[in-house]
Amino acid sequence: MDTTHARRWDGLVVNARLATLADDTGYGAIEDGALAWQDGLITYAGPASGLTAAPDALACEVVDAGGHWITPGLVDCHTHLVFGGDRAGEFERRLQGASYEDIARAGGGIVSTVRATRAADEGALFAQSLPRARALMADGVTTVEIKSGYGLDLDGERRMLRVARRIGRELGVQVRTTFLGAHALPPEYAGRADAYIDAVCEWLPRLHGEGLVDAVDAFCERIGFDAAQTRRVFEAARTLGLPVKLHADQLSDGDGAALVAEFGGLSADHVEHTSIDGVRAMARAGTVAVLLPGAFHVLRETRLPPLDAFREHGVSMAVATDCNPGTSPLQSLRLAMSLACTHFRLTPEEALRGATVHGAGALGLPDRGRLQAGLRADFVLWDIGQPAELAYWLGGGLRIGSWSGGRRLPD
């Protein structure tokens, strides 16, 4: 590759081993590699032998990777990390035999977090959420999706989305916001689910007009909202040109995956009970299956997603933390990758691809997830001997440094 250019690159990493993920299979490994960027975009990702001059002549800043591995920045495409309080007590109750649905019907679950979130002003909510975002970044996340859904009124949903945007501004991580007003039925709407959906559809254009919404989600489940109610939310999103995604088929087969695919949705998430018809619908629509092994692990589920069917029909599989206070208090995407390998039998390569290429796809962001010229310069330098170690080690500080758009993120 010709690396001749009119002006010096902003940065260049040398003495690196690259896991480019450039092709559809394999790590795309380059043992003696170099990675360059300019104006926030990768300009070169290839063998060091392809450089046409000395590193100092090619770039304003040269980083010696010391022979360590570089991967694309990790993309956590499903989180609920902005919330008030915690639900450690419910964790104990589940261990004593209560089910997720038992707790929800007794006034716990999502509604208990709603109470704590509504009680927190914006500053307090930011202060509680910031450490969770930092924890994700410390393990290699450079792009994170953050959902609303614990306010369940206009002011509360707005406050959550504002905090999510503020996290992105202050930490430098790329944040995508998802409006999840249709997450649960708030107490003041008890017995009036359709009226609440009316309210959600009224709030959406207002929040979108304030620049707070990148996508729209819903919880389509027997303890959430039915298909007809979810469809109304999706139709409101489509009117505004917003992409949709869905908490689909987690506890039962409610045809959620097929429904979100019908709307050309970015992703169907959880999908443990998705039928073969749902898989086929996702394949036709290009809808990504987002696997959430943290919730599977915490809830001690036994029903696996239809992984072989996803592979057979070419449905991309992303991996995310589902960081939330009730069912997945997980603050490491690397650990989610490991759980996906252990519980779902993904290979380490599939898990890494799920947390990069396909995670980006689940957010509608084709500009990241691989180390290729022309894509965003989002990458992580790791202290590992091979890429499989990212899913192999259960915890531990493997990250040396992360870059987002060519700018090094705080350690």
KABELTA-V483479 format. One record per pair of residues at least 24 apart in sequence whose C-alpha atoms are under 8 Angstrom apart, sorted by sequence separation. I is the first residue (numbers start at 1). J is the second residue. If there is no record, write none. Layout:
((I | J) (I | J))
This chain:
((12 | 36) (157 | 181) (245 | 269) (247 | 271) (249 | 273) (257 | 281) (258 | 282) (261 | 285) (378 | 402) (379 | 403) (11 | 36) (12 | 37) (20 | 45) (179 | 204) (249 | 274) (257 | 282) (261 | 286) (378 | 403) (379 | 404) (10 | 36) (11 | 37) (87 | 113) (216 | 242) (220 | 246) (248 | 274) (261 | 287) (289 | 315) (291 | 317) (293 | 319) (377 | 403) (378 | 404) (9 | 36) (10 | 37) (11 | 38) (86 | 113) (215 | 242) (216 | 243) (217 | 244) (218 | 245) (219 | 246) (220 | 247) (221 | 248) (227 | 254) (288 | 315) (289 | 316) (290 | 317) (291 | 318) (292 | 319) (293 | 320) (294 | 321) (295 | 322) (377 | 404) (378 | 405) (9 | 37) (10 | 38) (18 | 46) (85 | 113) (153 | 181) (214 | 242) (215 | 243) (216 | 244) (217 | 245) (218 | 246) (219 | 247) (220 | 248) (221 | 249) (227 | 255) (231 | 259) (287 | 315) (288 | 316) (289 | 317) (290 | 318) (291 | 319) (292 | 320) (293 | 321) (294 | 322) (299 | 327) (376 | 404) (377 | 405) (378 | 406) (9 | 38) (10 | 39) (84 | 113) (144 | 173) (146 | 175) (148 | 177) (152 | 181) (214 | 243) (215 | 244) (216 | 245) (217 | 246) (218 | 247) (219 | 248) (220 | 249) (221 | 250) (227 | 256) (234 | 263) (286 | 315) (287 | 316) (288 | 317) (289 | 318) (290 | 319) (291 | 320) (292 | 321) (298 | 327) (376 | 405) (377 | 406) (83 | 113) (84 | 114) (143 | 173) (144 | 174) (145 | 175) (146 | 176) (147 | 177) (148 | 178) (149 | 179) (151 | 181) (152 | 182) (215 | 245) (217 | 247) (221 | 251) (222 | 252) (273 | 303) (276 | 306) (279 | 309) (283 | 313) (288 | 318) (290 | 320) (292 | 322) (298 | 328) (376 | 406) (85 | 116) (142 | 173) (143 | 174) (144 | 175) (145 | 176) (146 | 177) (147 | 178) (148 | 179) (149 | 180) (150 | 181) (152 | 183) (201 | 232) (221 | 252) (272 | 303) (273 | 304) (274 | 305) (275 | 306) (279 | 310) (283 | 314) (84 | 116) (85 | 117) (118 | 150) (141 | 173) (142 | 174) (143 | 175) (144 | 176) (145 | 177) (146 | 178) (147 | 179) (148 | 180) (149 | 181) (152 | 184) (193 | 225) (197 | 229) (201 | 233) (204 | 236) (227 | 259) (272 | 304) (273 | 305) (274 | 306) (283 | 315) (295 | 327) (319 | 351) (15 | 48) (83 | 116) (84 | 117) (117 | 150) (118 | 151) (143 | 176) (145 | 178) (147 | 180) (148 | 181) (149 | 182) (150 | 183) (152 | 185) (200 | 233) (204 | 237) (221 | 254) (272 | 305) (273 | 306) (276 | 309) (280 | 313) (282 | 315) (294 | 327) (295 | 328) (318 | 351) (9 | 43) (14 | 48) (83 | 117) (84 | 118) (117 | 151) (133 | 167) (149 | 183) (152 | 186) (179 | 213) (220 | 254) (271 | 305) (272 | 306) (279 | 313) (294 | 328) (32 | 67) (84 | 119) (125 | 160) (149 | 184) (177 | 212) (178 | 213) (179 | 214) (182 | 217) (183 | 218) (184 | 219) (194 | 229) (197 | 232) (201 | 236) (205 | 240) (270 | 305) (271 | 306) (294 | 329) (318 | 353) (319 | 354) (320 | 355) (84 | 120) (114 | 150) (137 | 173) (177 | 213) (178 | 214) (179 | 215) (180 | 216) (181 | 217) (182 | 218) (183 | 219) (197 | 233) (220 | 256) (279 | 315) (294 | 330) (318 | 354) (319 | 355) (113 | 150) (114 | 151) (122 | 159) (126 | 163) (130 | 167) (134 | 171) (177 | 214) (178 | 215) (179 | 216) (180 | 217) (181 | 218) (182 | 219) (307 | 344) (317 | 354) (318 | 355) (114 | 152) (118 | 156) (121 | 159) (122 | 160) (125 | 163) (176 | 214) (177 | 215) (178 | 216) (179 | 217) (180 | 218) (316 | 354) (318 | 356) (349 | 387) (352 | 390) (111 | 150) (117 | 156) (178 | 217) (180 | 219) (184 | 223) (185 | 224) (305 | 344) (318 | 357) (319 | 358) (320 | 359) (348 | 387) (349 | 388) (352 | 391) (110 | 150) (126 | 166) (184 | 224) (304 | 344) (318 | 358) (319 | 359) (348 | 388) (351 | 391) (3 | 44) (14 | 55) (84 | 125) (122 | 163) (126 | 167) (183 | 224) (184 | 225) (317 | 358) (318 | 359) (83 | 125) (182 | 224) (183 | 225) (294 | 336) (297 | 339) (316 | 358) (348 | 390) (12 | 55) (82 | 125) (182 | 225) (293 | 336) (348 | 391) (82 | 126) (84 | 128) (292 | 336) (318 | 362) (348 | 392) (83 | 128) (84 | 129) (294 | 339) (12 | 58) (82 | 128) (83 | 129) (293 | 339) (297 | 343) (3 | 50) (12 | 59) (82 | 129) (165 | 212) (293 | 340) (2 | 50) (3 | 51) (4 | 52) (11 | 59) (12 | 60) (14 | 62) (16 | 64) (81 | 129) (182 | 230) (292 | 340) (1 | 50) (2 | 51) (3 | 52) (8 | 57) (9 | 58) (10 | 59) (11 | 60) (12 | 61) (13 | 62) (14 | 63) (15 | 64) (16 | 65) (154 | 203) (158 | 207) (291 | 340) (2 | 52) (8 | 58) (9 | 59) (10 | 60) (11 | 61) (12 | 62) (13 | 63) (14 | 64) (15 | 65) (16 | 66) (17 | 67) (19 | 69) (162 | 212) (293 | 343) (341 | 391) (8 | 59) (9 | 60) (10 | 61) (11 | 62) (12 | 63) (13 | 64) (14 | 65) (15 | 66) (16 | 67) (17 | 68) (18 | 69) (19 | 70) (20 | 71) (81 | 132) (161 | 212) (182 | 233) (293 | 344) (8 | 60) (11 | 63) (13 | 65) (15 | 67) (16 | 68) (17 | 69) (18 | 70) (19 | 71) (20 | 72) (81 | 133) (161 | 213) (338 | 390) (15 | 68) (16 | 69) (17 | 70) (18 | 71) (19 | 72) (337 | 390) (338 | 391) (16 | 70) (158 | 212) (337 | 391) (338 | 392) (338 | 393) (334 | 390) (335 | 391) (338 | 394) (334 | 391) (335 | 394) (335 | 395) (334 | 395) (82 | 146) (76 | 141) (79 | 144) (81 | 146) (82 | 147) (74 | 140) (75 | 141) (77 | 143) (78 | 144) (79 | 145) (80 | 146) (81 | 147) (82 | 148) (73 | 140) (74 | 141) (75 | 142) (76 | 143) (77 | 144) (78 | 145) (79 | 146) (80 | 147) (83 | 150) (73 | 141) (74 | 142) (75 | 143) (76 | 144) (77 | 145) (78 | 146) (79 | 147) (80 | 148) (73 | 142) (74 | 143) (75 | 144) (76 | 145) (78 | 147) (290 | 359) (73 | 143) (288 | 358) (114 | 186) (290 | 362) (111 | 184) (288 | 361) (289 | 362) (110 | 184) (111 | 185) (288 | 362) (111 | 186) (287 | 362) (111 | 187) (83 | 160) (82 | 160) (82 | 163) (82 | 164) (266 | 361) (267 | 362) (266 | 362) (267 | 363) (266 | 363) (266 | 364) (104 | 223) (101 | 223) (176 | 363) (141 | 333) (139 | 332) (140 | 333) (139 | 333) (140 | 334) (136 | 331) (139 | 334) (135 | 331) (136 | 332) (135 | 332) (136 | 333) (100 | 299) (132 | 331) (94 | 299) (78 | 290) (113 | 325) (77 | 290) (110 | 326) (109 | 326) (145 | 363) (174 | 404) (173 | 404) (172 | 404) (91 | 326) (90 | 326) (142 | 378) (173 | 409) (88 | 325) (142 | 379) (172 | 409) (87 | 325) (88 | 326) (171 | 409) (86 | 325) (87 | 326) (171 | 410) (85 | 325) (86 | 326) (140 | 380) (77 | 318) (79 | 320) (83 | 324) (77 | 319) (78 | 320) (79 | 321) (80 | 322) (81 | 323) (83 | 325) (76 | 319) (77 | 320) (78 | 321) (79 | 322) (80 | 323) (81 | 324) (76 | 320) (78 | 322) (79 | 323) (80 | 324) (81 | 325) (75 | 320) (76 | 321) (78 | 323) (79 | 324) (76 | 333) (139 | 397) (74 | 333) (138 | 397) (139 | 398) (140 | 399) (139 | 399) (142 | 402) (138 | 399) (140 | 401) (142 | 403) (140 | 402) (142 | 404) (138 | 411) (76 | 355) (75 | 355) (74 | 355) (75 | 356) (74 | 356) (77 | 359) (73 | 356) (76 | 359) (77 | 360) (72 | 356) (75 | 359) (75 | 360) (77 | 362) (77 | 363) (75 | 369) (74 | 369) (72 | 368) (73 | 369) (72 | 369) (72 | 370) (71 | 370) (72 | 371) (71 | 371) (73 | 378) (74 | 379) (72 | 378) (73 | 379) (74 | 380) (72 | 379) (73 | 380) (71 | 379) (72 | 380) (70 | 379) (71 | 380) (70 | 380) (71 | 381) (70 | 381) (71 | 382) (69 | 381) (70 | 382) (68 | 381) (69 | 382) (68 | 382) (69 | 383) (68 | 383) (69 | 384) (65 | 381) (68 | 384) (69 | 385) (68 | 385) (69 | 386) (69 | 387) (27 | 349) (26 | 349) (45 | 371) (45 | 372) (44 | 372) (45 | 373) (42 | 371) (43 | 372) (44 | 373) (73 | 402) (42 | 372) (43 | 373) (73 | 403) (42 | 373) (43 | 374) (73 | 404) (21 | 353) (41 | 373) (42 | 374) (41 | 374) (42 | 375) (41 | 375) (42 | 376) (41 | 376) (42 | 377) (21 | 357) (40 | 376) (41 | 377) (40 | 377) (37 | 377) (22 | 370) (21 | 370) (22 | 371) (20 | 370) (21 | 371) (22 | 372) (20 | 371) (19 | 371) (20 | 372) (27 | 387) (40 | 404) (41 | 405) (40 | 405) (41 | 406) (39 | 405) (40 | 406) (39 | 406) (40 | 407) (19 | 387) (38 | 406) (37 | 406) (11 | 406))
